Amino acid sequence: MSANGIEPTCRECGEPISFHAGETRPARCEQCFDDFLRARDVEFLSSYAELGVTSRRTIAETCFRALAMDNPPHRKVLAMNIMEQYVHTASDLIGLYAAIKQRGREPVMRAFLEFKLDHASAIGFFREIASTPAPEMLASLGLPNPEGLAQRCPSL
């Protein structure tokens, strides 16, 4: 118990929780917060598919259209921006792959947002993509292969 007799507890499970730097009042313990994030994994992925992926493509396409109309020094900047969007998209793909692959151990949203692309993760991703047959890769992500999907959902 603290000096003033009030001990913060998790609003979900009632377990005592501790303050972290920058927090004024924590609401959930770490386990309950992970459960909170896991419950929103599908919504996060849906929102990312609708907005996250689209935003990078929109910026790159806009720069690409402007490329034909602008003067050479501006074209260089536009081309660099297109390349930057490509690199960010590749980083997102690798991070999303890693997050979905470990979704049983950690919420997808947390794993994706904390992912940092580095040399080792890029090499590991491309090595795995090159050496793993597609059905095995889908199975490792917990996704059905196309034939299994047709059996599950004939309308697709």
C-alpha beads as a LAMMPS data file, in Angstrom:
LAMMPS data file: protein, C-alpha beads

156 atoms
155 bonds

1 atom types
1 bond types

-500.0 500.0 xlo xhi
-500.0 500.0 ylo yhi
-500.0 500.0 zlo zhi

Masses

1 110.0

Atoms # bond

1 1 1 0.000 0.000 0.000
2 1 1 1.247 3.512 -0.773
3 1 1 1.771 6.289 1.775
4 1 1 -1.696 7.769 1.236
5 1 1 -3.397 4.364 1.416
6 1 1 -4.475 4.146 -2.226
7 1 1 -3.000 1.437 -4.377
8 1 1 -3.807 1.571 -8.102
9 1 1 -5.449 -1.561 -9.443
10 1 1 -6.255 -2.809 -12.926
11 1 1 -9.786 -1.901 -13.919
12 1 1 -10.205 -5.277 -15.663
13 1 1 -8.843 -7.843 -13.203
14 1 1 -8.273 -5.854 -9.996
15 1 1 -4.576 -6.741 -9.725
16 1 1 -2.259 -4.019 -8.375
17 1 1 -0.447 -2.077 -11.090
18 1 1 2.498 0.290 -11.022
19 1 1 2.916 3.660 -12.666
20 1 1 5.272 4.114 -15.586
21 1 1 7.113 7.260 -16.576
22 1 1 4.760 9.767 -18.173
23 1 1 1.539 8.132 -16.981
24 1 1 -0.861 9.969 -14.756
25 1 1 -3.110 6.998 -14.055
26 1 1 -2.653 3.537 -15.543
27 1 1 -5.867 1.734 -16.378
28 1 1 -4.834 -1.852 -17.055
29 1 1 -2.122 -4.275 -16.060
30 1 1 0.166 -5.511 -18.810
31 1 1 -1.720 -8.787 -19.346
32 1 1 -5.106 -7.057 -19.541
33 1 1 -3.684 -4.471 -21.932
34 1 1 -2.365 -7.276 -24.167
35 1 1 -5.823 -8.869 -24.091
36 1 1 -7.317 -5.458 -24.973
37 1 1 -4.965 -5.194 -27.980
38 1 1 -5.587 -8.813 -29.088
39 1 1 -9.321 -8.150 -29.145
40 1 1 -8.663 -5.370 -31.653
41 1 1 -6.258 -7.251 -33.954
42 1 1 -8.842 -7.803 -36.701
43 1 1 -10.006 -4.178 -36.564
44 1 1 -6.392 -2.984 -36.689
45 1 1 -5.589 -5.138 -39.722
46 1 1 -8.758 -4.021 -41.482
47 1 1 -7.995 -0.358 -40.806
48 1 1 -4.393 -0.812 -41.918
49 1 1 -5.522 -2.485 -45.150
50 1 1 -7.917 0.372 -45.845
51 1 1 -5.782 3.337 -44.788
52 1 1 -2.160 2.370 -44.129
53 1 1 -1.404 0.633 -47.394
54 1 1 -3.478 3.066 -49.419
55 1 1 -1.743 6.147 -48.026
56 1 1 1.714 5.043 -49.210
57 1 1 0.390 4.128 -52.666
58 1 1 -1.477 7.438 -52.982
59 1 1 1.631 9.458 -52.145
60 1 1 3.787 7.462 -54.566
61 1 1 1.226 7.740 -57.397
62 1 1 0.848 11.486 -56.844
63 1 1 4.609 11.955 -57.001
64 1 1 4.764 9.761 -60.100
65 1 1 2.165 11.901 -61.907
66 1 1 4.017 15.083 -60.970
67 1 1 7.263 13.590 -62.272
68 1 1 6.260 14.174 -65.897
69 1 1 5.264 17.790 -65.344
70 1 1 8.036 19.190 -63.143
71 1 1 11.530 20.461 -63.876
72 1 1 14.597 18.186 -63.439
73 1 1 15.642 19.239 -59.893
74 1 1 12.092 18.665 -58.651
75 1 1 11.935 15.331 -60.462
76 1 1 14.877 14.154 -58.414
77 1 1 13.043 14.949 -55.184
78 1 1 9.856 13.314 -56.450
79 1 1 11.755 10.180 -57.484
80 1 1 13.404 10.015 -54.051
81 1 1 9.985 10.318 -52.416
82 1 1 8.627 7.474 -54.556
83 1 1 11.594 5.328 -53.510
84 1 1 11.044 6.300 -49.871
85 1 1 7.420 5.144 -50.077
86 1 1 8.599 1.862 -51.600
87 1 1 11.064 1.303 -48.735
88 1 1 8.433 2.147 -46.102
89 1 1 5.970 -0.218 -47.779
90 1 1 8.554 -3.016 -47.816
91 1 1 9.268 -2.348 -44.137
92 1 1 5.535 -2.500 -43.376
93 1 1 5.220 -5.788 -45.265
94 1 1 8.108 -7.369 -43.360
95 1 1 6.778 -6.011 -40.055
96 1 1 3.265 -7.226 -40.795
97 1 1 4.584 -10.670 -41.734
98 1 1 6.575 -10.863 -38.487
99 1 1 3.623 -9.609 -36.411
100 1 1 1.162 -12.100 -37.898
101 1 1 3.665 -14.919 -37.551
102 1 1 4.029 -14.310 -33.804
103 1 1 0.427 -13.308 -33.103
104 1 1 -0.063 -16.041 -30.512
105 1 1 2.765 -14.664 -28.368
106 1 1 2.125 -10.940 -28.781
107 1 1 -0.756 -8.776 -30.070
108 1 1 -0.426 -8.022 -33.793
109 1 1 -0.823 -4.292 -33.257
110 1 1 2.029 -4.089 -30.732
111 1 1 4.382 -6.313 -32.727
112 1 1 3.715 -4.354 -35.924
113 1 1 4.114 -0.916 -34.365
114 1 1 7.293 -1.905 -32.493
115 1 1 8.906 -3.554 -35.529
116 1 1 12.163 -1.986 -36.685
117 1 1 13.559 -2.946 -40.063
118 1 1 17.231 -3.771 -39.902
119 1 1 19.683 -5.768 -41.981
120 1 1 19.097 -9.036 -40.111
121 1 1 15.300 -8.886 -40.283
122 1 1 15.343 -7.990 -43.993
123 1 1 17.763 -10.806 -44.870
124 1 1 15.799 -13.289 -42.742
125 1 1 12.507 -12.304 -44.374
126 1 1 13.778 -12.590 -47.947
127 1 1 15.604 -15.851 -47.192
128 1 1 12.408 -17.314 -45.725
129 1 1 10.304 -16.114 -48.665
130 1 1 12.762 -17.592 -51.165
131 1 1 13.162 -20.963 -49.448
132 1 1 9.675 -21.729 -48.084
133 1 1 7.006 -23.215 -50.351
134 1 1 3.816 -21.142 -50.466
135 1 1 1.571 -23.715 -48.697
136 1 1 4.057 -23.968 -45.806
137 1 1 4.308 -20.188 -45.550
138 1 1 0.532 -19.799 -45.417
139 1 1 0.339 -22.546 -42.783
140 1 1 3.021 -20.834 -40.660
141 1 1 0.890 -17.674 -40.709
142 1 1 -2.237 -19.644 -39.796
143 1 1 -3.821 -18.944 -43.175
144 1 1 -5.537 -21.522 -45.392
145 1 1 -4.133 -22.361 -48.817
146 1 1 -6.292 -21.334 -51.810
147 1 1 -7.817 -24.803 -52.156
148 1 1 -8.723 -24.858 -48.463
149 1 1 -10.229 -21.401 -48.748
150 1 1 -12.437 -22.506 -51.640
151 1 1 -13.690 -25.400 -49.496
152 1 1 -14.353 -23.154 -46.479
153 1 1 -15.978 -20.330 -48.404
154 1 1 -17.317 -21.512 -51.784
155 1 1 -18.611 -17.994 -52.535
156 1 1 -15.038 -16.712 -52.732

Bonds

1 1 1 2
2 1 2 3
3 1 3 4
4 1 4 5
5 1 5 6
6 1 6 7
7 1 7 8
8 1 8 9
9 1 9 10
10 1 10 11
11 1 11 12
12 1 12 13
13 1 13 14
14 1 14 15
15 1 15 16
16 1 16 17
17 1 17 18
18 1 18 19
19 1 19 20
20 1 20 21
21 1 21 22
22 1 22 23
23 1 23 24
24 1 24 25
25 1 25 26
26 1 26 27
27 1 27 28
28 1 28 29
29 1 29 30
30 1 30 31
31 1 31 32
32 1 32 33
33 1 33 34
34 1 34 35
35 1 35 36
36 1 36 37
37 1 37 38
38 1 38 39
39 1 39 40
40 1 40 41
41 1 41 42
42 1 42 43
43 1 43 44
44 1 44 45
45 1 45 46
46 1 46 47
47 1 47 48
48 1 48 49
49 1 49 50
50 1 50 51
51 1 51 52
52 1 52 53
53 1 53 54
54 1 54 55
55 1 55 56
56 1 56 57
57 1 57 58
58 1 58 59
59 1 59 60
60 1 60 61
61 1 61 62
62 1 62 63
63 1 63 64
64 1 64 65
65 1 65 66
66 1 66 67
67 1 67 68
68 1 68 69
69 1 69 70
70 1 70 71
71 1 71 72
72 1 72 73
73 1 73 74
74 1 74 75
75 1 75 76
76 1 76 77
77 1 77 78
78 1 78 79
79 1 79 80
80 1 80 81
81 1 81 82
82 1 82 83
83 1 83 84
84 1 84 85
85 1 85 86
86 1 86 87
87 1 87 88
88 1 88 89
89 1 89 90
90 1 90 91
91 1 91 92
92 1 92 93
93 1 93 94
94 1 94 95
95 1 95 96
96 1 96 97
97 1 97 98
98 1 98 99
99 1 99 100
100 1 100 101
101 1 101 102
102 1 102 103
103 1 103 104
104 1 104 105
105 1 105 106
106 1 106 107
107 1 107 108
108 1 108 109
109 1 109 110
110 1 110 111
111 1 111 112
112 1 112 113
113 1 113 114
114 1 114 115
115 1 115 116
116 1 116 117
117 1 117 118
118 1 118 119
119 1 119 120
120 1 120 121
121 1 121 122
122 1 122 123
123 1 123 124
124 1 124 125
125 1 125 126
126 1 126 127
127 1 127 128
128 1 128 129
129 1 129 130
130 1 130 131
131 1 131 132
132 1 132 133
133 1 133 134
134 1 134 135
135 1 135 136
136 1 136 137
137 1 137 138
138 1 138 139
139 1 139 140
140 1 140 141
141 1 141 142
142 1 142 143
143 1 143 144
144 1 144 145
145 1 145 146
146 1 146 147
147 1 147 148
148 1 148 149
149 1 149 150
150 1 150 151
151 1 151 152
152 1 152 153
153 1 153 154
154 1 154 155
155 1 155 156
